[in-house]
Amino acid sequence: MKPRHKRIAFIASGVLCLGVATALVLNAFQSNLVFFHSPSDVLAGKAPKDKAFRVGGMVEKGSVKRVGDGLTVQFMVTDTVKTIPVAYTGTLPDLFREGKGVVAQGRIRPDGVFQASEVLAKHDENYMPPEAATAIEHAQKASKSLK
Amino acid sequence: MFSLFNWFRYASPQTFYPLAGRMIPWFAGAAAVFAAAGLYVGFFVAPTDAQQSEVYRVIFIHVPVSWMSMFIYLVMAAWGAIGLAFNTRLSFMMARSLAPTGALFAFLSLWTGALWGRPTWGTWWVWDARLTSELILLFLYLGVMALQAAIDDQRRGDRAGALLAIIGAINVPIIYFSVVWWNTLHQGASVSLTRAPSMARAMLAGMLLMSLACWMYSIAVSLARARCIMLERERHTAWVGELAGSAS
């Protein structure tokens, strides 16, 4: 082997080892790298019980309710399989909408309601003009009424 | 090995210096044209977004600079690897000339992301996997630059910087796939090679034009920086002496 080939082999094997090591480390930290837990995770007991965590999913359509002082909001967060009730007092981000993604930070109260101290809107990867959005909405409504 | 001979001819600073000098105006001009077209499409042609209204227009800067920050890092690491393997002087100069531009893009990516995150998510910053790994990328750029500068022996500085660049390259796929592997607040990719883009065509056009502008800009400034490094490092050689002689 020429010294040059030796160096190339050395660099390549180094990068390979590094890649494997990183993959193992990331795999080990899998649960800590998750920014939020889905309602299914939470109800299955996978979320931490004694400290604050984040729950994420969709705001269920028609579930947003203002209670009492008008600042407190209650809504259901769903991953389409399981659903968790969330209570929050404070201002909501602009993109907080029914049927859209949301991430709430807080802890589970004894009564099973998730008391959020912070609510963030999660945007999806779809970008479209308003006309396209209304067209899709109409199409969905049409297909629903056909069923 | 005729083709190899050709490549190594341009690996010599003496032949590459004038070639780079001739290329810079073309790339700089292309960057200006693409940026003007991209900004025009982005601000005047592309429709507003149904959900976010006007604030989404940050993608015309944010997405291209984020792509560039990752891509430049890979190129820098590749130049470092070539330099370590083949002992070519020019590779290390190219690696060094790319680092500041990459760091600038990584910073812009974080900055524009924060400006967008505040109105959209409701927060400037969260420690999710995508944002954190991009922040690490910025620190890696700064680390590579600091390491290169901290070692007085230029050859050893080059090698140490190249090594750090190669090790840090593992972070780039982590940034890119973070939104797929883990639950993150950051949304998934709207544009990827494997499926149709999930955005309106005019929006996509503006973004791609701005990406081209960033490419051209990066090539132009890194070549200009490489030329300065070449002159500085080769100042005792005959060809730089001749250049200086003919200039004065």
Interface residues (C-beta under 8 A of the other chain):
Chain A: R4 R7 I8 I11 G14 V15 L18 G19 T22 L26 Q30 L33 V34 F35 F36 H37 S38 G56 L92 P93 D94 L95 F96 R97 K100 V103 E118 V119 L120 A121 K122 H123 D124 E125 N126 Y127 M128 P129 P130 E131 A132 A133 T134
Chain B: P47 T48 D49 A50 Q51 Q52 Y56 I59 A81 L84 A85 F86 N87 P119 T120 W121 G122 T123 V126 W127 D128 A129 I166 I167 A169 I170 I174 W181 W182 N183 T184 L185 Q187 G188 A189 S190 S198 M199 A200 M203
